[in-house]
Structures are given as structure tokens and as C-alpha cells.
Amino acid sequence: MTKWILILTLIVALHPVSAPAVDGVVEINQACATSGCFAGDSAGLPVEIGGAAGRSYRLTSDVVVPDHSTHGISITTHDVRIDLNGFSIIGTACVGATSSACRPVTPGSGKGIIVLDPLNTPGTWVSNGSVVGMGSEGVDVGVSSRVTDIGARWNGANGIETSGDSTASRCKATENGNMGFSVQDGGLVEDSTAFGNVGFGLSLFSGAGYRGNVISGNTAGTVGNGGGGGGVNAGGNVCNGSTTCP
């Protein structure tokens, strides 16, 4: 009996499996990503969320992405919630970095969190952590989604990108290789910060809005035209130290 206990212990140690927490939330971490974190997720990155294991997920460690062409987490089902739980999805070049020098010189295709079919996969909610040093976008979600309390910095393209009827709240997009936020029609950016991005701080389609944001030091300007119109100033914004915003 002791022999079999030892064998089973060794198997578990060599093949970490992420199990649902007590509250039913499925865990994602660096260890389980190597072998597959749950049903439907293949070994290695990206961690693939297709709904077979549930719709609520939580990071329990940083997830380090090995190169600029690999996604961290990919989503193919609706109404998924991902709580980064204070952790980061981070490109390997930016681990321990203290400046944007780790940002890709040439943008790649890898994104921190991506909804693969954004127009037909609604309801993603990403919250509470950071996405750093991806080859392309930090966070790229579909329609009717929410991004809250996320720091997106040093990514090769846009920090945070949302499709129609989505909201980004209390986020920070800092020193990304293109726009800080890219927001399509019906979307909203509120109570957020866009600083030091290579493109505009906010790139808005005509039907999008922004309020209560601080936008400064972005190379292309504060608020740009994302698809005809440049969005609607709903008040309370500060652009390069002035309350006068586009």
C-alpha cells in the first residue's frame, strides 16, 4: 500500500492539475499551463478557455509568455470571467524590467488575453491585474464585455482593445507601442489613465464615449479618430493637464 501511495504522489507532483477552488472558480497558473490547466486546454500556452471547465477563472500565479508570437489566454466561448487576482500575464523579456525598453521593437502577433471571434463571443470580463510586454495587444475582448482594474503596459500594439458595447473602467494603459485604448462603437472608457503611448491615448469610434479619464504624454495625441468621429467627451476628462479635451 505504501508503494502505491508513493507512486500516486509522484504522478501528482509531475503532472500538476488546476482544480476548481471551493467557490467553483477554476485556477490558472504557470505550472498547470505546461500540461493543460483543465478540460479542453491543450498543454502549453495559450491557456484555452472554451467553456468545458466552466466560465469563471482565477490566476494563482503570474503567467510568463515565452515570445512575442504566443497568446497568454485565448477565449472561444461567451460570458467568461477572468480574475487576474493581482497577478500578471507577462512577456518573458519584461520579467523584472523597470522600463519600456523590454517592449517589442517590432510588434508580434501574441496577445495577453484574446477573444478569438470578438463579434460573436460576447460577455467577457477581465479584471484585477496586469498584462505586460505582449507582442501585440495586452487585452483584446469582444462585444458587450468589461475590462476593469487592469494595467496594460509595454505591449507591442494597443494596451486595451474592445469591440462594440464594451466598457473599460479604472484601467491604466502605459507606454504601449500603439494606442492606449482602442474602443469601438457603443463602448466607454471611464476613470482610466492613458500615459506615454506611441499612438493616441484613446482611439475612439464615433459611437464611443469617454469620461473621467487622465490622458497625457501620448505621442500621437490625446484622443484620436478610431473609425469616423473620435467619440464623445462625456465630461470630467483631463488632457495633458487641461480640462479641455477633444
KEROMI-758338 format. One record per residue (C-alpha): x, y, z; residue in one letter; residue number from 1. Coordinates in pm, 1 decimal. Layout:
<pts>
          x          y          z   resn   resi
          X          Y          Z      A    NUM
...
</pts>
This chain:
<pts>
          x          y          z   resn   resi
        0.0        0.0        0.0      M      1
      284.5      240.5       89.5      T      2
      441.5      173.9     -250.7      K      3
      122.9      275.6     -435.6      W      4
       83.7      590.6     -225.9      I      5
      437.0      694.6     -318.4      L      6
      370.5      629.2     -688.2      I      7
       48.6      829.4     -684.2      L      8
      222.9     1115.1     -502.6      T      9
      494.3     1121.3     -768.6      L     10
      239.0     1126.2    -1051.6      I     11
       59.0     1423.0     -898.4      V     12
      385.3     1608.8     -846.3      A     13
      492.6     1558.0    -1206.1      L     14
      154.7     1645.8    -1356.4      H     15
        6.6     1946.8    -1175.8      P     16
     -364.6     1988.5    -1236.9      V     17
     -558.8     2304.2    -1169.3      S     18
     -878.7     2215.1     -985.8      A     19
    -1177.9     2436.2     -913.2      P     20
    -1144.8     2630.0     -590.1      A     21
    -1401.9     2595.9     -315.4      V     22
    -1611.4     2869.9     -473.6      D     23
    -1616.4     2692.1     -809.5      G     24
    -1367.0     2923.5     -979.5      V     25
    -1113.7     2738.7    -1196.5      V     26
     -748.4     2818.0    -1131.5      E     27
     -488.0     2912.8    -1393.3      I     28
     -117.4     2925.3    -1315.0      N     29
      224.2     2881.3    -1472.3      Q     30
      262.4     2524.7    -1351.4      A     31
      -61.3     2389.9    -1497.0      C     32
      -13.8     2573.7    -1826.7      A     33
      267.3     2335.3    -1920.0      T     34
       39.3     2030.4    -1912.7      S     35
     -309.2     2178.4    -1962.1      G     36
     -498.3     2354.3    -1685.4      C     37
     -842.4     2196.1    -1731.1      F     38
    -1070.6     2009.6    -1970.0      A     39
    -1032.8     2142.6    -2322.7      G     40
     -698.6     2314.6    -2262.0      D     41
     -401.1     2172.5    -2451.6      S     42
      -55.1     2163.4    -2298.0      A     43
      141.8     2486.4    -2323.4      G     44
       35.5     2841.0    -2394.5      L     45
     -207.0     2982.2    -2469.6      P     46
     -438.4     2862.7    -2196.2      V     47
     -751.9     2783.8    -2399.9      E     48
    -1090.7     2865.5    -2248.4      I     49
    -1372.7     2702.5    -2441.1      G     50
    -1629.1     2661.5    -2164.7      G     51
    -1587.5     2289.7    -2093.9      A     52
    -1441.8     2363.2    -1748.8      A     53
    -1681.0     2647.6    -1663.3      G     54
    -1697.4     3022.6    -1716.2      R     55
    -1515.3     3165.9    -1414.7      S     56
    -1133.5     3160.2    -1384.5      Y     57
     -870.6     3299.2    -1149.2      R     58
     -492.8     3332.5    -1177.4      L     59
     -297.6     3192.5     -884.4      T     60
       45.0     3294.1    -1018.2      S     61
      197.3     3509.3    -1288.5      D     62
      183.2     3355.2    -1634.1      V     63
      502.4     3415.6    -1834.9      V     64
      461.6     3417.2    -2213.7      V     65
      776.1     3289.4    -2388.2      P     66
      778.6     3500.9    -2705.7      D     67
      602.7     3779.5    -2899.7      H     68
      400.7     3540.6    -3118.0      S     69
      221.8     3348.8    -2841.0      T     70
     -104.6     3440.7    -2667.5      H     71
     -138.1     3410.5    -2290.9      G     72
     -508.3     3319.1    -2270.0      I     73
     -743.6     3262.4    -2564.3      S     74
    -1122.8     3255.8    -2532.6      I     75
    -1374.7     3091.2    -2765.8      T     76
    -1692.6     3097.7    -2556.5      T     77
    -1926.1     3365.8    -2423.9      H     78
    -1967.3     3512.7    -2074.7      D     79
    -1626.5     3421.0    -1938.5      V     80
    -1487.2     3596.1    -1633.1      R     81
    -1111.7     3606.2    -1570.2      I     82
     -989.3     3747.0    -1239.7      D     83
     -614.9     3806.2    -1262.2      L     84
     -619.4     3817.7     -883.3      N     85
     -336.9     4071.3     -862.3      G     86
     -107.0     3867.1    -1087.5      F     87
       32.3     3941.8    -1433.9      S     88
       37.3     3790.0    -1776.4      I     89
      384.5     3899.0    -1877.9      I     90
      622.7     3856.8    -2168.0      G     91
      946.3     3688.8    -2066.3      T     92
     1157.8     3987.5    -2175.5      A     93
      971.5     4212.0    -1930.5      C     94
     1002.7     3993.1    -1621.5      V     95
     1180.4     4210.3    -1366.1      G     96
     1203.2     4505.4    -1608.0      A     97
     1170.0     4860.6    -1480.3      T     98
     1125.2     5046.2    -1810.1      S     99
      961.4     5016.3    -2150.0      S    100
     1294.4     4904.6    -2301.4      A    101
     1158.0     4549.4    -2285.0      C    102
      869.3     4637.8    -2519.8      R    103
      890.0     4462.1    -2859.6      P    104
     1082.0     4671.1    -3112.3      V    105
      871.3     4515.4    -3387.2      T    106
      516.7     4416.2    -3282.3      P    107
      437.3     4046.4    -3289.3      G    108
      105.1     3861.6    -3303.0      S    109
       79.0     3745.1    -2941.9      G    110
     -182.0     3897.5    -2711.0      K    111
     -216.7     3865.0    -2336.2      G    112
     -588.6     3787.3    -2336.9      I    113
     -771.9     3747.8    -2666.7      I    114
    -1128.1     3664.0    -2769.0      V    115
    -1070.1     3485.6    -3098.5      L    116
    -1407.8     3574.0    -3256.9      D    117
    -1483.6     3911.6    -3095.1      P    118
    -1804.2     3993.5    -3283.3      L    119
    -1968.8     3661.0    -3197.6      N    120
    -1832.7     3594.5    -2847.4      T    121
    -1989.8     3842.2    -2603.5      P    122
    -1966.9     3896.3    -2234.2      G    123
    -1600.4     3857.7    -2136.5      T    124
    -1499.9     4024.1    -1809.1      W    125
    -1129.3     4069.2    -1732.4      V    126
    -1029.4     4226.1    -1400.1      S    127
     -773.2     4294.5    -1132.0      N    128
     -418.7     4254.8    -1261.6      G    129
     -163.6     4343.5    -1528.3      S    130
      -79.9     4247.5    -1885.4      V    131
      277.6     4341.2    -1972.6      V    132
      512.7     4306.7    -2268.7      G    133
      297.6     4120.1    -2518.8      M    134
      390.2     4116.5    -2886.3      G    135
       59.6     4279.4    -2985.1      S    136
     -240.2     4388.7    -2773.2      E    137
     -242.8     4343.1    -2398.8      G    138
     -617.7     4272.2    -2377.1      V    139
     -847.7     4226.0    -2678.0      D    140
    -1209.4     4142.2    -2591.8      V    141
    -1533.0     4103.0    -2786.9      G    142
    -1870.4     4274.2    -2779.8      V    143
    -2059.6     4351.3    -2457.4      S    144
    -1751.5     4297.1    -2243.3      S    145
    -1586.8     4459.4    -1941.3      R    146
    -1225.5     4534.1    -1856.1      V    147
    -1180.1     4664.6    -1502.3      T    148
     -877.7     4744.8    -1284.9      D    149
     -628.3     4629.3    -1546.4      I    150
     -281.1     4772.2    -1605.4      G    151
     -165.8     4728.4    -1967.0      A    152
      190.0     4844.0    -2025.5      R    153
      481.8     4793.1    -2260.8      W    154
      277.5     4590.6    -2511.4      N    155
      376.6     4596.9    -2878.4      G    156
       44.1     4732.2    -3007.3      A    157
     -264.4     4864.7    -2821.9      N    158
     -285.3     4832.5    -2446.8      G    159
     -658.0     4753.0    -2426.0      I    160
     -889.1     4694.7    -2724.3      E    161
    -1264.3     4643.0    -2700.9      T    162
    -1537.6     4566.4    -2952.5      S    163
    -1881.5     4730.1    -2950.9      G    164
    -2088.9     4793.2    -2638.5      D    165
    -1799.0     4729.9    -2400.5      S    166
    -1660.9     4923.8    -2104.1      T    167
    -1308.2     4977.1    -1973.9      A    168
    -1310.1     5111.6    -1616.7      S    169
    -1031.8     5205.9    -1373.2      R    170
     -760.5     5084.0    -1609.9      C    171
     -411.1     5212.9    -1689.4      K    172
     -259.8     5191.9    -2037.4      A    173
      104.4     5296.0    -2021.1      T    174
      382.4     5314.1    -2281.2      E    175
      227.9     5073.1    -2528.1      N    176
      351.7     5054.5    -2887.4      G    177
       31.5     5192.4    -3037.7      N    178
     -288.5     5322.9    -2874.3      M    179
     -351.4     5312.9    -2503.8      G    180
     -718.2     5220.9    -2556.2      F    181
     -892.2     5130.7    -2882.8      S    182
    -1270.1     5138.5    -2841.1      V    183
    -1537.5     5062.0    -3099.5      Q    184
    -1896.4     5193.6    -3128.4      D    185
    -2107.7     5183.1    -2814.9      G    186
    -1802.2     5147.7    -2596.3      G    187
    -1693.0     5355.5    -2297.4      L    188
    -1362.2     5433.4    -2127.1      V    189
    -1407.4     5574.1    -1776.8      E    190
    -1196.1     5663.6    -1474.6      D    191
     -883.4     5540.0    -1653.0      S    192
     -532.6     5663.6    -1736.8      T    193
     -353.4     5665.3    -2072.1      A    194
        8.2     5776.6    -2048.3      F    195
      312.9     5765.2    -2273.5      G    196
      167.0     5551.6    -2551.2      N    197
      315.7     5574.2    -2901.6      V    198
      -26.2     5623.8    -3061.3      G    199
     -319.1     5820.5    -2919.1      F    200
     -409.8     5777.5    -2556.8      G    201
     -764.3     5691.0    -2664.6      L    202
     -869.2     5586.0    -3015.8      S    203
    -1248.5     5600.8    -3033.8      L    204
    -1509.1     5514.8    -3295.1      F    205
    -1781.5     5775.6    -3340.0      S    206
    -2033.3     5594.7    -3119.2      G    207
    -1793.8     5551.3    -2825.3      A    208
    -1757.6     5778.1    -2521.6      G    209
    -1506.2     5871.1    -2253.4      Y    210
    -1538.4     6031.0    -1910.8      R    211
    -1333.5     6089.5    -1601.0      G    212
    -1002.0     5994.8    -1763.1      N    213
     -649.9     6136.5    -1739.4      V    214
     -476.1     6133.2    -2078.7      I    215
     -124.0     6268.4    -2112.9      S    216
      212.3     6233.3    -2281.5      G    217
       92.8     6019.2    -2570.9      N    218
      299.9     6068.6    -2887.3      T    219
       15.2     6089.8    -3141.7      A    220
     -211.1     6296.4    -2915.1      G    221
     -482.8     6256.9    -2656.2      T    222
     -799.1     6134.6    -2833.7      V    223
     -797.2     6009.4    -3191.7      G    224
    -1045.7     5902.4    -3454.9      N    225
    -1077.2     5525.2    -3443.2      G    226
    -1328.4     5485.8    -3723.8      G    227
    -1507.8     5809.2    -3800.3      G    228
    -1583.2     6068.0    -3534.8      G    229
    -1342.6     6022.2    -3247.0      G    230
    -1610.5     5951.7    -2986.4      G    231
    -1797.6     6170.9    -2739.3      V    232
    -1648.1     6357.5    -2444.5      N    233
    -1889.8     6280.6    -2159.4      A    234
    -1708.9     6510.5    -1915.0      G    235
    -1456.7     6506.7    -1635.6      G    236
    -1156.4     6429.8    -1856.5      N    237
     -809.7     6584.8    -1827.6      V    238
     -593.7     6601.9    -2141.6      C    239
     -227.7     6698.9    -2098.0      N    240
     -308.1     6894.6    -1785.6      G    241
     -613.9     7071.9    -1926.3      S    242
     -985.2     7009.6    -1880.9      T    243
    -1025.1     7094.2    -2249.0      T    244
    -1032.7     6765.5    -2435.7      C    245
    -1141.5     6687.6    -2793.7      P    246
</pts>
